[in-house]
Structures are given as structure tokens and as C-alpha cells.
């Protein structure tokens, strides 16, 4: 198999030229600083010279494309500071608003149950809680409090109505707004209906959009505006995920920044967070996170340049191929020969404005795909497109390097079986990406660094990713360049030596013990609370190396990354861009292009599907695989010898359709159909369906790409259209479907593709 792959790499490059090989990967991989994709995979791709996959910021979406333009933080992809919030919240806050935030499910992405204990402390302290989510999520059910359920994709309208009440009744921090923000007069005029549009964003106006009674909106606004309040926005609380993945995702994230600016972000008891992040741990102890690049030598696509390149000897690696393929438009790129997207460029706020077009000048169209992992069909929108791409004659060769035979692996010409991280050497720190997730260790109570001993030898003919890449590179004559003559364990030792570990424990003791708990930080040197420096008009004093020095308009560390150095109600960066009517400088409410206002589509597909992250599996990693997770009845249901994915439907909607508990139902629209087990509930309102994303199993009943799937790949139903035309942003939660009892047929109807205006996306000419 390795010989075949080597020959195909040479053939495709020889016959078609630069860019003809596409290296396609997902957003995550199994853990370990040496074996993680940002390390070994990035080095391999640079060596063979392949077109890369231009990822969308799928965990940040609205924060990256929207919120960043109001307060900066480009090097966090638009997410907020994460220091000191636990202590400040428990001491000072009177109310926590969880908006599109379910930390009892997402656990800070990488955490355990530290946040659960803290939230129970908050409850014991009498801190009130409000939960804003179309679904009565697990956090709301566990903690209690007030549940407010807006229609999907309408949260920006709710935020504007809250703003209206604050302005009307004087429930905002005028001094803070005057000194720490710009553009408020224009924002106020828009909200109060005093601008050219002349529409006051009253609670009554918002009730028509959101379905939330005006009296509830006023009550929430008054409660929030009169008490010291923490806003847990998105899964992390300190911004990430949440309602940012819908057609109005950027609007919602922008609205969250504007709300917090009006209340005095950074003052005692007023901050972002839901007690998931901001613990008082030791941030000064250096150990590289997985996003710092391992031994990749990659400076552009990792956080290598932050510290690791200065500390660990390793060769640089550079990819000579300049072509990139936007992930959300990969199927169109391969099948139609053209695609356009916008980049993740964290160096500046403005980096996202530069379009990336495929094919790149002087480069070949993609003829071979090197697919790393197997999750696209469970995690990418309108994923039947990818099935058709794999089955097309436009791809001459597909190599899949994957651990499990699931998802799209079945469409590969050659499969290179990789072993798990339990079968290879590695080293890593719990909850520590660094790079784009700088200091995410702040969700833990203790920092823990571990050596990953191989529990067993690789099963069957599988090999570690490092070994697979090494053997291909040896065949290509690049073996010495790839591994530098070192084994995986040698590289693990280099990572150890590059960190602060040798100051505290010997390599021999670390190998034997297997882990090291980082000493706690003395109280007097703990980081200050996030944004306290900004609220008090001081220079930045939290321990993050962001933004780049050239981003400051005044002195170094003086102010935010925006042009004014302040929070901007009217974004100066979007104003300078001036080329995106869907993202105006003022965060105006633009209804979702698929949702409660889509009258014609609603007549055909009357139910709105929301598909948050899986509760029991980290994306596709824990699902399928005959794992014990399948036995959890809230994850899959065992019916007639098969584990079916779950779809939650309102009891009244189920009754109208004759659906009962655990009936097999078909969720469908023009994009696809998925067979699920019905779960009847009152935790969602009428007109809604709730089914979590990231099934690892793709099991079409008939022809792949043109028949119902009983594996549970809900993202076959979600739209390919980006949130707005000039972004590369997914809108999973703006999705209309119908649900009916499954009659056993494979039919999904005539497939179509939802397009951005002006784009060609027919996906025609598909062959087996």
C-alpha cells in the first residue's frame, strides 16, 4: 500500500504539476504533541508539496467573522480573555446569563467536571441564572433558573430589544460607554429607531421575530441591567461556539460584545464566563501546547513561533505549493473546478478580508486527495456533496489515512490504517492547545502533563502516523528530512527538554511516573482578572502575547486591537472594508436566509433543526467503533439490532405526525435524509427538532449520496451556504426539515444544493 501511494504521489505531480495533490484533514486529531496533525502531518505535507485545506474557524465562526471587529482578539479568533473569572464571578457576580451556552455538555471543550463544581458553588452562593437557548439544555436542566427560548437564529433580535430597554430606562454604564467605547450614538439611534430605517427595536418588535414574550424580554433586560452580571456566551462561556454557527452567527457574537460594553466589561462581577474558564492556576510554567506545532517546523500554520522554535532544535519546513482549497467549498472545487473562500489569518483583524481562489494561478486542479481522518460526512454541512466528490472521476486517486473504517474511508482507493494514541509514544498536556487556544488550561484546577506510554503494540498492520509518514518519505528520498534521524520517543524527549519540566523532574522519573502536576502559582503573582486593566484605563496586564506589537495604535499594551483602541459599536475595520452589505459596520439585524421567515421553504419543511455538539463524543471520536458510548440511551438507541442516532421532537409535533418514543423517523429536506430514533420531549418548542452533530457512522440505505443514511450524519441536512457571502463560515443551525415515520424506503427526494448568490454550485455531472 505504501508503495502504491508513493508511486501515485510521483505520477500525479509528474502528469499534472504543482497543486494536483490535495491534503484534506479535519479540525482535530488524536492527542499528543508529536503525533498530532499540526506536528507530523504538517511536516509531511510540506515535504511532499500538496495543496492545503483552507479551514473555516468552525469553533469560532461568528466570533471570528463578527465579534473581532468590535474588540479585537484576532489571535484568539475573536474569543475573549480567560483570566481570573472564576474568583471574580463567585465573589462579585449576582447573575449569570447562559446564552447559547451548555457547559455541562461541552465542558470547556477539553475539560472534565471542574466547571460543574464551580457552578454548584455559584448556586449555593445565591447567584441567579438565566438560560437562553431554543432547547432546555443540560446545563439549564441541571442548575435550574429561568429558561428563555428564542426561535433559532433570532438571538440578535433579542439582544437588540434588551439594548432598547437599557437605553430607554437608563440601565447601562454611561461613564464606561463614554470613556471605553466609540460609536455609541449611532448604535443608539439605530436601536431607538432614530436612524433612516426608523424601526425601534422594542421588545414588541423582538417578540414577533423571536417568539419570546415582550414582558419576558423587559424582565430580563431590567434584571441584567440592574445587577452585576456575567455573560456565559457560547460553550466556553468566555466566547466560543454557541449561536455563532447559524446564518445570524456573526450578528449574535457582535451583539454579545455590544451588550457587555454597555454594562462595563471588566468591572468587578461584570465579565464573560460561566465558571468554566479563568481558574487561578500557574500560567508561567512553560510546556508547549499541541497547536505550537510539535516538530513540524511550520511557522505559518502553527504557534511554533511563539516559544517552541526558540527552545527545541528542529528543522523548518515550508510548503512550495501555494494553492489552498476552502473546506466548505471543497466539493465544488473538485467537481466544478472553481471555488472561493476567505482565510483564517490571526495576525490581524483585516487578514480575513483577502479572498482565496481556487485554482491558484499556475497551479493544477486537484487530481489526488490525501485524506487524513474520516469525519467530514459527520461534521461538514450538506455532506452528501463530499460523497459525490469522492465518487467522481475528477479524483484519480484517493488515499485515506485513518484509524477507523468509518465515514468517508469507504470511498478511498488505498487505506493506510493508523494506530490510536494508545499504541504509540507521545507527550502532552491536558486541555492545552496553546496557539489559537492560548491558555485554555485555565479551565482546569491543576495543570497535568503526561507521557503517553504505548499500552499495546499497534494492532494488525496499523502504524503510527509518524511511522506512516516516515516510510512514505523514505520511499520519496526525504526520510532524513522528515524525522531528522530520530524516533518518536526521541522527539518526545526533545519536547520534554524544551519545556520547564527538567527544572522539576528528571526524564527518568517522568518516564516512570508518567505524569507531572505543575506547582500552583503563588496568590500574589496570579494573573489579574480579564479586562480589569481595560475597565480601569491601565495598560494590558494579563499574560497573553496578543496582539502583535504593530496592532497597537498607541503605546505597546495600551488599549484593544481596534483602530480606536476601544470597544467599537460601529466597527472601524468593517467600515474601512466597506464591501460587505451582510456585515455592516453597525450590527444591524438581518433575518436568517433559512429560518422562520422562509415562507415558501417552511411550507415544504416546517421544522427547524438545531444540531449542537455531541454530548458523549468529542466530535466523531467516541461515536461508533462498537464503543460503550453506544450503550448510552441518550446517545444512540438500539432498535432491531442497530444503534440509531437520536432526534428530539416536540410532543405536539410528534402527535400530529403519529410519532411515538423510539419510532424510527426520517429527517429530510432537499439536501438529504437521515434515519433516527425519535425522542419525544417538551424541552423544545413546537416547530423544532434537536439532533446532535458528529456521527462517525455513514451507512446509506441505497446509493451513497443519493439515499437516506441510517448512520446518523445529521449534517447531510445542513446548508452549504456560508453565513454571508464574504466569509468562509458554516451556518449549521439555519436548517429546515420535515420529519415523518420511516417506511423503510431509501428515497430522499431530488437533491439540490443551497447556493450563495452568484456562485455556481450545481454539482452536476456526478458519476459513480
N, C-alpha and C positions, 0 to 999 in steps of 0.2 A: 504493500500500500504506500509506503514512504517513497519507494522508487517511482511509482506512478505519479505521485504528487510532484516530486522533483522534476520529472520529465514534462509534466503539464505546465509547471511554472515556466520552464525554459521555452516550451513550444509557444505558449500564449504570448509571452513577451517578444519572442522572435517574430511571430507572424503578425502581431497586432501593434506592438510598440508600447511606449510608456502609458500607464494608467489602465491597461487592459485587465489587470487583476484587481478585484475589489476585496479589501479586508473588511468584513462585516462583523460587528460584535454588538453586544448588549451593554447595558449601563453598569452591570455588576458581574462578579465572578466569585469563585470560592476564595476564602481569605488567606492572607499571608503576604508579607512584603515582597518576597522573591517570586512566588508563583502567580501573584495577582496580575490581571491583564495589563495594568499600567506599567508593569515591570517587564516580564518575559515576552509577552505578546507584542508590546510596543517596540521592543528591540528587534524582534523577528520581522515585523512588518517594515520597519525602517531598513533592515538589511536587504529584504527581497525587493523593496521598492514598489509598493502597492498603492492604489487609490485608497483613501481612508473614508470611513463613515463619519459624516458630519452629524454628531449627535444633537438632539434638541435637549434643553435643560429640563428633562421630564419630571424631576422632583421639585423644580422651582417655577417653571413656566411663567405664571403671572407676576411673580416677584422679579424675575429676570427681565421680562419684556415690559413690565409696568412699574412696579414699586421703585426699582432702582432709579428711575428718572425723577423721583421726588426727594430721595435722601442718600443716594449713592450706594455704597457697598457692592461695587461691581465684582470684587474679588471674593465675595461670598455669594455671587449670583443673585444679588438683591436681597439676601437674607440679613437678619438683624444681628447686632452684638449679643453675646450669650453669657455675660459675666455677672455674677452676684445676684441674680434674680431670685434664687431660692430664699436666701436670708431676707432680702428686701421685701419680697412678697409676703412671707409669713409674719414679718414684723409690722409692715406698714399697710398692706392692701386690705380693703374692705369688701371688694367684689372681684371675681374673676369671670370674664366673658369668654367662653369657649366657642369660637366662631369657625365652623367647618373644621373642628379640631376633635380628634378622638384618640388621645394619647394612650388610653388603656388598650387600644388595638395596635397602634404603630410604635409605641414605646420609644419614642425618640429615634426611630429608625434602627438603632443598634443597641439600645439599652435593654435592661431587664425590668425589674419591678421597683426600681428606686423611686421613680416618679409616683407610683401608686401610693407608697407610704407617705410621701410628702403631701399628696393631695388629701389623704385621710387626715393628716395633721391640720391642713387648712380647714377642713370640715369641722374638726374638733375645736379649732380656734374661732369658729363662727363666721368665717369668710363665706359670703354667699356666692352662688354660682349660677350662671345663665349659660344655656347651651343652644346655639343657633345652628341648625342642621335639618335638612328635609327628613332625615332618618333619626329616630330616637336612638342615638348611637350607644355603644357600650359604656363610654365614659359617663354619659348622662344617666343611663340606667343604673350604673354603679354608685355614682356620687349623689344623684338627686339634684334638685334645684328647678329652675324654670326652663322649660323647653319651648323654643320658638322655631317654627318650621316654615321657612320661606320656600316658594317654588324653586326648583333647581335653576341656576344661572341668573337669579334675580337679586342676589345679595347686594350688588352695588346700589340698587334702588333703595333697599332697606337702609344701607349706610347713609345715603343722601337724606333720607327722611329723618334719621337720627340727628344728622347735622343741622337740618332745618329747625328742629326743636331746640337744639343747643343755642343756635343763633337767636331765635325768636325769644327764648326765655333767659338768655344770658348765662347759659350753663357751660361756658368754656373759659379757658385761661387766657384772658385778653393780654396780659403782660407777656406771657410766653409767646403768644402769636405775634405780638408786635416786635419782640426782640429776637426771636429764634426762627422766624419763618418769613417768606415772601409770597406775594400774590394772593393774599387772603381776600382783599377787596373784590377781586374778580371772581374768586370762588364763592364768596358770599352773594354777589349779585346773581350768579348762576343758580345757586341753591334757592334763593328767595324769589326767583322769577323776575328779577330786575334787569336782566340782560335782553338781548334781541330775541331769544327764544320765548321768554315771557311765561315760563312754566314753573310755578313754585313747587318745590319737591316736598310737599306736605305729607304727613302720614296717610292722609286720604288718597293722595296720588299713589303712594307706595303700596297701599293696600290692594289697589287694582293690579299692580304688577306682581306683587309677592304673595298675595293671599293672606298675609299677616294682618289681623285687625288693627286699625289705626290706633285704638286705645292701647293695645299691647306695645306698639311702636313708641307711643308717647311715654308709657310707663317705663320702658327700657331706657329711653333717652334720659329721662329725669333721674332714674336710679343711677345710671352710669355717670351722668354729668354732675351729680352731687356727691359722689363718693370716690375715694382713691381706688382706681380700677386697673387691674392687669388684663391685657388682651391676649388670650391664647389663640393666635391666628395660625391656622394650619396645624398639621400633625405634631410638629416640634413645639408649637407654641410661640417660639421666637421666630416665626415665619418659616414655612416650608410646606409644600403640598396644600391640602385643603381645597377650597373652592377655586384655586388658581388654574385648575385643569378643566375649563369649560370655555364656551365662546366668550364669556364675560370675565375670564380669569384674570386678565391684566387689569381690568376695571376694578375688580374686587380687591386685589392686592394694593392697588393705588389708593383705594378708599380706606384701607386699614391704616396706611401711613398718615393720611389726612386726618382721620379720627384721632389718632394718638397725638398728632401735632396740636390739635385743639385742646387736648387735655393736659399737655405738659410732659411729653415723653422724657423720661429720665429723672423726674422728680420722685421723691420717696413714695413708694406704693403705686407708681404710675409707669408701667413699662410693658414690654412684650414678654409673654411667658405664661406657661400653665404648670409650673413646678416640674417640668421635665428637664430643663436645662438651667445652668447657672449655679452649679454646686461649688462649694469652696474647696477645690482640690488644688494640687500642685501643678500649675501650668508651666513652670520654669524648667522642669526636668525634661531633657530632650530625648525623645525617641521618635523616629520618622513614622509618619502615617502612611497608609498604603498608597495614597494619591501622590506621594512625593517621588514615586517613580521606580523604587527598587533599584535594580541595576540596568534599567532601560537606557540611561544616558540621554533621555529625551528631555529637552528643556522647554519646548513649546507645549507639549501635551500633558504635562505633569507639573507638580510642585517641586520638582528637583532643585530648581534654582534657589528656593527659599533657604535651605540649610544643607541638605544631604550632599549636594555636589561638592560643597566645601569640606565635607567630613569623610566621605567614603571614596576611595580610589575606584574609578570605573571609567571606561571609555565613553565618550559622547557617541550618540548615533543620530543620524539625520536621514530623513526620507527624501530621496531625489524626486519623487513623484509629487507634483503639486495639486493633483486632482482630488476633489472630495465630492462625495455623493450624499446629499441630505437624507438622513434616515427616514423621515416621514414621507419622502418622495422617492424612495429607493425603487419601488416597483415601477413608477412612471419613468424613472431614469433608464432602467434596464429595458422595459418593454417599448417605450416610445422614443428613447434616445435623447430626451431633454428633461431637465429638472432645475429648480431654483430653490434656494433656501437662504437662511441667514445664520451667522455663526454664533457660537458661544465664545466670546472673546472677553475675558475678565480683566484685561489690562486697563480698560476704560469704560465709561458709560456708553460712549459713542461707538465702541467696537462692533456692536450688534447691527449697525446700520449698513454694513457693507455686504451686498448680495454675493452669494456663492453660486455660480452657474456651472451646470454640467451639460455637455462635456467641457472641460477646460481647454483653452486654446492649445493646439498642438498635441493633444492627448487622444488616445484611443477611447472608443466606447468600451464599457466593461464586457469582457467575454468569459471571465472566470471569476468565481466567488470563493473566497476562503472564509467560511462561516465558522465563527468561534462562539460556541454555545448554542442553545436551542430554544430561546424564549420568545422570538418575535411573534409567533402565532398567538401566544397568550398575553402579550404585553403591548403590541403595536396596534394603532387604530385601523379599522377596516382591513383586518389582517388577511382576508381572502385574497387581497391584492398580492400579498407575498407568496401565497400558494401558487397563484398563476405565474408569478415571476419565476419561481423555482422550476415550474413545469414547462417554461417557454424554451424554444430553440434559440433564443437570444443568448442564453448562457450555455457555452460549450462544455463547461466543466464546473462542478460544484464539489468542494471538499468541505466536510463537516468535521470539526474537531470538538468533541463533546463528551461529557461524562455519561449521560443517559440517552438511551434511544427513545427520544420523545420529541414533540414539537416538529420542527422542520427537518430534523435529522433524516427522516424517512425519504426526503427528496434529494439527498446527496448522491453523487456518483461514487465517492470514496468516503468512508467514515474512519477517522482516526480516533480510537477510544482513549480518552484521557482518564486518569485516575482521580479520585477525590482528594481533598486536602487531608484526609485521614491516612493517606497512603504515601505521603511524601514529606520531606523535611521542609520546614518553613519557620518563620518567626513573625510575630505581630502583636499589636496592642488592641485590646478590646475597645471598640467604638471609636477608632481613631483613623479617619481618612486623611486628616490634615488637608493641605491644598485647598480645594473648594469647600471642604468641611472643616475649616480651621477651628481647632479646639473643641470639636464635638465631644471630646472626652468629658466636657462639662456636664454631661447628663449622668455621669457615674458618681458613686460615693467614694470610690477608690480607683486609681489607675492601676491596671493589671497588664503586665507584658508577659507573653508566654512563648515558649519554644514549642513548636508543633512537631512532636515526635511521630514518625510513622507508626501507626498502630498495627498495621499489617503490610505486607508487600502488595504492590499493585495487583489487583485481581485480573485473571485471564491474561490477555495480551495488552492490557492498558498500560500506559506510561504516563508519567507526569508531563504537564505541558512543557516544562523546561526541557525534558528529555526529548519530546517530540520535536520541538523547535530545533534543538541542538542537532538531532540526527538529520533533519532536512537541511540545515545549514552546512553540515559536514558534507553532504552529497553535492551541495552547490559550491563548495570550496570556501565557505565562510565560517567554518566551525570555530576557529580560533577567535574570530571577531565576536561571535555570539557569546560564548562562555568565558573567554579570556583564560582558558585552561583550568577553570575552576568547576567544582561540583556544586550542586545545590547547597549542600551543607557548608561548603567554603563560603558561598555568598551569604548564608545565614550568619556565619561568623563575622563577615565584613559588616553586615548591618548592626550586629551586636557591638562591634568595636567602634562604629560611627556614632553610637548613642552615648548617653550618660550612664549606661549600665555598668561599664567597667569600674566606675568610681565607687560602686556599691556592692558588686558581686562579681566573682570570678567566672570565667567562661565554664570551667569545670563544674562549679557549684550550680550555675544556671542550668547547664545540661542535665544535671542530676535532679535538681528540684523541679524544673520545668516551668517555673513562673517567678515573677518578681512583683511585689506590691510597692508602688512608688511611695516614698515617705510623704506625709501630709505637709502642706505649706503652713508655716507659722502665721498666726492670725494677722500680725502687723504687716506682713508683706503680701497678703491676699489681694487679688485684683479688685479694683473699685467696681461698683455697680455700673452696668451698661448705661450709657448715655447720661450719667450723672455729670460728667465733665461738660457735656454739651448744654444741659439744662442750667448749669451754674456758670456758663460762659468761660470755662477754662480750656486749656489745650487737652487734647486727647490723652488719656492715661490708662487705657485698657491694653492688655498685652497682645494685640494683633498687629501684624506688619502691613496693614492696609490703610488707605490705598497706596498706590505708588507715589513717590515724592512729587512727581510732576503733576499730580492731580490736584494738589492744594493750590488755591488761588492766593492765599495769604501765606503766613509763616507755616513751616512744617508742623503738622499735628494741630493746626488751627482751623477748626470748622469741619464740616462734612465735605463729601466729594463733589457736591453740586457746584455749579458756577458761582452761586452766591455764598457757598459755604453754609447755607441754612436749609431747612426743610422747605421745599418749594411747592406751594399749592398749584401754581402754574409752572410746569416743568420747562426750564430753560433749554434742556437738551432736546426735548421734543419740539420746542418752538424753533430752535435752530434747524432741526431736521426738516420740519415743515412739509413733509412729504407723505404723511400717513393719516388720512381722514378718520381711520378707525382707532387711532391713538392721538387725539388732540391734546394740546398742552394742558388744558383743563380736563379733568377726568369726568367727562360727560357720560351720561347713561345711554348706552346703545344696546337695545334688546338683542338677545341671542338670535342668531340666524337659524337655529333649530331649537325649538322650545315652545313655550306657552303662547307665543304669537304666531306660530307657523300654522295658520288655519287650514290650509289645504293638506299639509302633511299630517296634521292632527286628525283629520277626518279618516285618514288611512291607518295611522299609527298613533293611537290616542294615549299611550302610556309613556312616561318619561323614565328612562333607565339611568340610574346612577350606579357607578361601579368603582367604589373606593378600593384601597389596598386590601389584600387578603389579610385575615386576622392571624391565621396559624402558620402561614408560609411566608418567608421573605421572597416576595415576588413568586417565581416559579420553583424556587429551590427546594422547598419542602413538600410540594404537592406531587401527586402521582408516585411513581417509584415503589409502589407497594409499601409505602411508609405508614407508620402508625397514625399519622395525621389524618389519613383517610377514614379512620375509625371514629373521628370526632363528628358527631351528627350535625354540628353547626358548620362543618366544612364541606363534607360530601355525605350523601345518603346512599346506602347500599340497597338497591332495588333489583330484583331478578338477576342476581349475580354480577351486578355492575355498580361502581361507585359514581353517582351522578353529582354534578355541581348543583349548588342551591340558588334559587331565585326567590326572593321575598316579595310577596304581593299583598296589597291591602285586602282585608277580608271582604269588603263590599265589592271590589273589583273581581275578586275570585268568585264570589257568589254569582255575579252576573254571567260569568263565563263557565260556571259549573265545575270549578276547580276546587279540589279538596287537598288537605295536607298530604304531602309526598306523592301527589299525582305527577306524572311526567308531562311537562308542558314544553311548548315550543315558543321561544322568544324569537321574533323575526322582524326584519324590515327589508328594504331593497338591497341591503349590503350582505345579508346572510341570515342564518338561523342557527340557534343553539338549543339543545335539549337539556332541560334542567329538572330537578325535583322541586316542586312548589313548597314553599313555607308560608303559611297564612299568618298574617300579623296585623296588629293595629299600630305598629311602630313606624309606619309610613302612611302618609295620607293617600286619599283616592287619586288615581291618575299616575301613581309612581310605582316603579319596580326597582328593587335593590338587589344587585348581584355583584359580588366582589370580582376584581380582575385578577389575572395572572394564573390561569390554569396552565399546568405544564403539559397537559394531555390534549392532543388533537386527534380526534377519531371520527372522521367523516363517515356518514351513513352510506353515501354513494360516491360520486366522482369528487375528488378533492377540489375545493374551491367553488364548487357548484352544487353543494348539497349540505344538508343540516349536519352539524357537528354535535356529537354527544359527549365529547371530552370536556366541554365547559369553557371554550375560548370565547368569552363574552365580548372581547374586542373585535370579533368579526362584525359586530353590530355598530361599533362606534365610528364616528365620521373621520375621514381622512383630511377634511378641510382644516386648515390652520385657524387659530383664533382670529387672526387678522392677516391680511394679505402680505404685509411686510414683516412677518415674523416666521419663525420656524418652531411653532408651538402647538402642541396637541390639545384637543378640546373633547376629551373622552366623555365628559358629563353633560354634553349637549347632544342628547341622543334619544330619538323617539322610536318606540317599538310597539308591537302588538304581542299579546300572549294568548295562547289557546292550548287546549288539551292536545297532546301529541297523538296522532293517529298511526304512527309508525312509518309514515312516508319520509322520503328524503328531500322533498320539494322545499325550496326556499323562495320561489318566485324568480322573476327576471332580475339578475344582478345589475345594479348600476353603481356609479361612483359619484359621491358628492364632491363638487369641484370648487376651487377658488375661482372667482370671476376672472375671466381672461386666460385661465390655464387650460391646457388641453389634457384631458385625463380619461380618455375613452377606454383604455385598457382593452382595446380591440385586437383581433388577430391572435388570440391565445390558442395555442395548440397543446396537445398532451405531451 
